Amino acid sequence: MKYIYYLITFLTIIIQFACNGGENNPPVVDTKNDLIITSTLVMTNPYVGIGPQWGGYDEIKSLVETDELSQSDWEKLYARVGFMRPGLVRLMGSQGWNYLVNGQYNPLKSEKILFKILDFCELNDINVMYGEWGQGKLSGNMVDTLWLDRAVDFLDYLLNTKNYTCIKYLNMCNEPNGSWSSIGGDLDLWKRTYDALLRRVETKNLSSKITVIAPDVTVGSSNSTIEWINTARNTFGTKIGAYDVHAYPSDEKVKDGSFLSQIKSYRASAPSNMDFIIGELGYKYSLTSALGIENTRRIAADPYASDDSNMMVYDAFYGIDMANVVIQSMYAGCNGIIIWDMDDAMYLLDGKLKRWGFWNILGEEKFGAKDEEIRPWYYTMSLMCRYFPTGSKIYKAILPNKKGVEAIAAEKDGKYSILIINYHAVDYEINLKTEAALEIPDAMFYSYIASLSGSQFDGSVDTNGFPSAYKTQNLNLSNSKSLALDIKARSFTLITNIE
């Protein structure tokens, strides 16, 4: 028996030697921890950018007995949005908010709010998706032509009198497939409304200055999202120049991949050569889940919070969850993303705040100074807005077999951003590699590690509360070099030299 044992051992050594090509070859490297940034584009269309829903504030008189923000509040907003450098924001208005005074058309009504926001966007090269919530609900499912006349007159005023070149998209009739909208889910009424809108835009010779975007439907309503996209495409052809949907996926759908598959199918339904934007993107937790139950409890305990609130905006882990859903949206082919939303003070429901924001700018005036402070998720979202800018090329990553790890990269003008998140509760060690040789001089490293619960996170901030890099170094991923990274549980790691 011992001779058979020796023979087997000898043959095993010979086979291993042959497989390795000789004793001077190194052993096979275990690549299970490798994360590789590829040279494959996620999307071929130019990247429009990421930014928040901004605007509103038009109902604040019911809260603080004034119809405008203080100069100090404007300065605070400008500084915070200025750090974000969003590529795209969405501004929605209405007759009563913007240009109707005692039944008469008067565009100067927008001087206190809308024009100040648009002035800032114009000055800072921020693209704007502008529009109105919708028409008045008329009997007999009639198109509100008087509203459309005024709305297009006001659009003409913004483009030709105020000369706002920052307004890129016209987005009318918010979430028309919803029963709560001014369209009430009536696809035929929506077609007739958009037909009347497009004719007025053409009559005013505005088509060359703005892209009409549609259908702005919300994902998950009773009506088929793809049906609305196909109807817009087949009915209006190239008169519709871009497409958008709204999405508020559950935690489960984001993490099991079904959200990614769903948005991919919507992207595939729209023309491939046109922009596809998520016009509102939020994150929800199922009502029956532990976080959903906690959200309901917090709403009930907050006298200022409306039922349409996500109280997880106060928790650090929400910054990781939102980064995850934004990455998934990019992988689905969306070349623009609007985060819902920026500020609790923008919109009310039944007289109460829609708490979804990075802050409440009216905190000091009514709700307590702490409510005006920057919330944790601003850290991750501001960096994604800033370092995945308009005009970027977005690249895929090959991920290690590690639950909760997601990654994506961007390049603009020869400079790069690499983002890695880990939404799981386990720490990992990974090797960052690139498919093609890559050097990133003066790379800034940002890190955000969320606590298990509560608002605490580990991440460097400056005196304004804005994210700051914890180190800067030259990164060389050429000649098969790699960078060993310790990716903590519930973490966000960004490496960038984009200015």
Buried (B, 14 or more C-beta within 10 A) or exposed (E): EEEEEEEEEEEEEEEEEEEEEEEEEEEEEEEEBBBBBBEEEBBEBEBBBBBBBBBBBBBBEEBBEEBBBBEEBBEBBBEBBBBBBBBBBBBBBBBEBBBBEEEEBEBEBBEBBBBBBBBBBBEEEBBBBBBBBBBEEBEEEEBBBEBBEBBBBBBBBBBEEBEBEBBBBBBBBBBBBBEEBBBBBBBEBBBBBBBBBBEBBEEBEBBEBBBBBBBBBBBBBEBEBBBBBBBBBEBBEEBBBBBBBBBBBBBEBBBEEEBBEBBBEBBEBBBEEBBBBBBBBBBBBBEEBEBBEBBBEBBEEBEBBBEBBBBBBBBBBBBBBBBBBBBBBBBBBBBBBBBBBBBBBBBBEEEBBBBBBBBBBBBBBBBEEEBBBBBBBBBBBBBBBBBBBBEBBBBBBBBBEBEBBBBBBBBBEEBBBBBBBBBBEEEBEBBBBBBEEBBBEEBBBBBBBBBEEEBEBBBBBEEEBBBEBEEEEEBBBEEEBBBEBEBBBBBBBBBBBBE
